[in-house]
């Protein structure tokens, strides 16, 4: 018996091939080929398994006439119910056993639409939307279920090191090449992760040396002059230490202005990110890892004639940001019989930026340590934990000034948490959790949590999650509009922590049909109620952004569903849709939250033409209307965005050993937000407001050369300005 074992990335080396009845097996070589000699004729159960793929069990019949090699195609683990996840409960558990619904996305998912960073890669995840916050510098954040970016906590290997300034400016610095999988939890997770995990969290799990290839490289270029390369590999340092190295470099230096406003449509960027991870093999498979990342970026956007000598001046408008960031994170399993894990991280983020002639200089450091004790006692699966977070923040704004002197914000936040998952029987389990944080600015903060899992069958799971969340706000690190100088920032009162109450009902079903068809359904109902919510008010005064705690209520509610399918003929699809209502009510008036869509859909359709060793991927998204920030009643721009969609197509050829060649078209419809609008950036012809007349209250007055009474403002943005473009790339991999 002989044959080939292949997967989405080509041949699968070191796959296990096993005949159950004979209790005999072998493994594939580097080309995915296997052979077993002296196999008697008969009927057998063939079992094929490999790391990162679903295990296949299929009946085969071997006779004397059998001569042609078998071809077995393994499906990625992303279509399986039983991926290992850690984000929901801080424990490595099978996804089917987790009481908290966790969505998992593999590197294969990211490859369906190649992007230079994780920020753009998430545009194809249902219920998750990367939001660009500025037409000029293109910084952004990630929305989950319609909630603003600061409500989303981004983790690397479970460490909360991408927050504050990093949330706004550091998301683009995570190389896709180092990613093992991305785990997403929608809804509050403050009982385990503390502040910021209010809307949900995204945990980027990096590769370990066991699953990483020996050498890998992935480079592509687009018709807009963008160039991106991911490269790296692994090596052994002695008998017990393995090193994983990853590098990402991205460059775009061709100013393009297709909408004719004399401003760059896409921010110019020169970025490098270097990642290194050490894994040490210890007795009893205990964990010891240490990782570090360095990130540097020079980005600018502005008037087409801007050059660095105009930086910070008032002649030619430009927004220029220099970002330097480094971070370390480590995990050490204590040498005890009990499961005790110490996790530590530290990052330093420095930013030197100017918005026109307004400088913004900031320095942020975040230290974090956490000790957990995982203990089983009968039907109780307990987790005890203690965490300590250190935040340091300093900038040149009034946020860190007191009495005319510089007064950096520096705070320590200790925390304790406990959770207990009690299994009544194999079908029913209940998780209870409680977290205590002490913040000297706001005192004691307690966040409880409840999760109930009902396993109707091996492939039907119903989950109910409820709990609270909290968030301590730092406007100047989270709200990009507060930094641009486009509007005056007004803080109406001492801001109190936001609190939320949340409930989520999730149903997951998997169907493995005898015909080889796989179907999966994952649907959720969600409801989040806010108190003390802090929202930017663009409406009261068009020249200001007013921040205060909402004197009323705010609600996020909706339904979300994903349907995925895999067919034996090579066709796969993943369809998702979310219908949501995110609104707030104050003084008896209910309004939709600004820059929030009421409907979104995503799709990912793939077809493998195995005879030609080609794969076709068609991906896209569709967004419903969202309310946009106008500058007054005379502003001629549309108050609501239209329905809009970004669609992409890609062909990948896998016929060369160790290589993949791919290419395609992004934004097939050539959609850009200037359609239907007279302009996108207000007063782009007068970015320093030299020709704007103001009244005694500071409001812009309509004049002959300013008939709408506008000031310069780049915050009217809801989608990318980048139009249709082709791309071509190549991947190289040695396992």
C-alpha positions, 0 to 999 in steps of 0.5 A: 500500500502506498500513496500521498498525503497532502493538505492545504499547504501541499504535501504533509511530511511526518503524517502518521498512516495506520491500519487499525486492524493490523496495528501497523503504521508508517510515516510520510517523507518530506514529499508526503509519500508513504509505503507499507509492504507486505499488507495482506489483502482485505478490508481495513480502517485507515487512520491518517493524522498529522499535527494541525490537521483533522484526523481521517478514518476511512474504510479501504479495501486492498486486493491483488489488483490494487496498484495505483497510489492512494491520495489522501487530502487532510483538512485543516484543523480550523474545520474541526470541533476539537482544536485546543484553545486557551483563551476562554478559561486560561486553560488548554482545553478542547474547543468542544469542552470549553464552557466559553465559546471561542472562535479559532482561525488558522494561518490557512485562513489568513492566506485566503487574502494575504495581508501585511499585518493582523489588523487587515487579516481580521476583516474577513472574521464575522462580527469583527471589523478593523476600523480606520480612524483617520483619513490621513494617517490611517491608524485604526482599531478593531471593533467586536460586535459593534463596540469601539476598539478600546473595548477589545483586548489584544493579547499575544500568547495570553499576555495583555501587551497590546493596549493603550498606544499599542492598540492604536499604533502597534497592531500592524506590527504583528507578523503573520508568519509567527502566528499559530492560531488566532482565538477570539472571544466575543463579549466581556472577559474582565473576570479573567483578563481585567480592564479593556476586555469589555467587548471581547478579546483577540489572543494571537498564539505564536508558533512553537518550535514543534509545529514551525517549519525549518525555514519559511518565507512569504513575500508579495507585492501589489499594484499600488507599490506595496511590498511585504515579506515574512521570513524566518525559521527555527534552529536548535541551540544545544540538546534542550533549547529551540529557537524560532525567529520571524521577521516582517518588513513592509514598505509603501513609498508611492504617494497616490491621490485617486480621489483628487483632494491633494491628500494621500489615499494611503499612508506611506509606511516603512516598517520592520518587526523582528520576533524571537522565541526560545523553547526549553525542553524540561522534565515532565514536559514542563513549559519554559519559553521566552519571547521578544519582539522589536517593532519600528515604523515610520509612517506619514500621510498628508498633502501630496507635496509633503516631505520630511522637512515640512514635519511639524511646520504650518506650510504643508500639512502632514501627519508623521508618526515614528513608533519604536516598540519592544516587548518581552514575554515569558512562561515558566511552569513551576517545578511542582507536582501541582500545575502552577504557571508563572507568566510575565511580560513587559513592553516599552512603546515610544512615539514621536508624532506630529499632526500638522503643526501639533506635536504628540510625544508619548512614552508608555510602559506596561509590565504584567505578571501572573501566577496561576494554579490549576487544580482538579478536585473530584468533579471540580476543575479549579483555577486560582490566580494572582496578577499584578499590572504596572502602567506608566504613561507620559506625553506632552498633553494636559493628560499628564500635566498638573499645576503646569508641571509634567506629571506622568501617570503611573499606577500598579493594579493588583488582582486576584481571581478564581474560577471553578468549573463543576461537571455534573456529568459528561453533558452538563457543566457550570463555570463560576468565576470572580475577579477582584482588582484594586485601582487607587484611582477608582477603588475596589472593582469586582467582576463576577462570571457565569458559564453553563455548557450543555453538551447535547451530543458529541456534535451539538453544544449549547453554551450560556455565558453571563458576567460583568466587565469594566474599563478604565479609560485613557483618552489620549492613548485610545482616541485617535481623534483626540490627537489630530488637533482637528477638534478641541478636546473637552473633558466635562467631568472626572471620568469614572470606569465604565461597567457592563452587564453581558449575556451570550447564548451560543449554539454550535453544531457539527455534521460529518456526513457519510458522503464526506461532507462536513457542515458546521453552524455557530450561532450566538445571541448577545446583549451588553448593557453599559453604565458610565459609558464614555463616548465621544460627542461630535454633535453638541459642538462641531468644533469639539469632541466632548467626553463625559460619562453617559447620563443614561443607558447604552446597549449592544445587542444582536445575533451572529451566525457562521456556517462553514462547509467542506465537500470532498470535491475540494469546495469549501466555504465559510459564510457569516452574518451579524445583525446588531443594534448598538445605541445609547439613550440620554435625556430620553433620546435614543441614537445609534452609536457613531461609526457602527454598522447595523449589519455585516456579512463575510464570506470565504469560498475556496475550491481546490482544482487538484488535477492542476494543483490550483486553489481558488479563493474568493473572499469578501465582506458587506457592511450596512449603513453607519452614522458618520461624524458631520461638522454641522447642519450645513455639511454636505456629506452624507450622514449615513454611509451606504452599503459597501463591500470589499471583495477579493479573488486569489489563485494559488499554484502548489505544483512545485515542491516547497513552493506556492505561487499566488496572485489575484485582485483586491477590491474587485469592485474598486469601491472607495468611500468618496462615491456619492460624497462631494469630498471626504476630508473637510477643508482639504484645501485649507488644512491649517484653517487660515481662511476660516472665519470664526464667531465669538463662540469659536464656531466656523461661520459660512463665508464665500470661500467656505459656504458650509462653515467647515473646518479641516477634519479627517475623521469622516472615515469608515472604509479604506480609500485604496481602490482596486489593485493586483497582487502577486506573491510566493511562499517557500517552506521546508518542514 
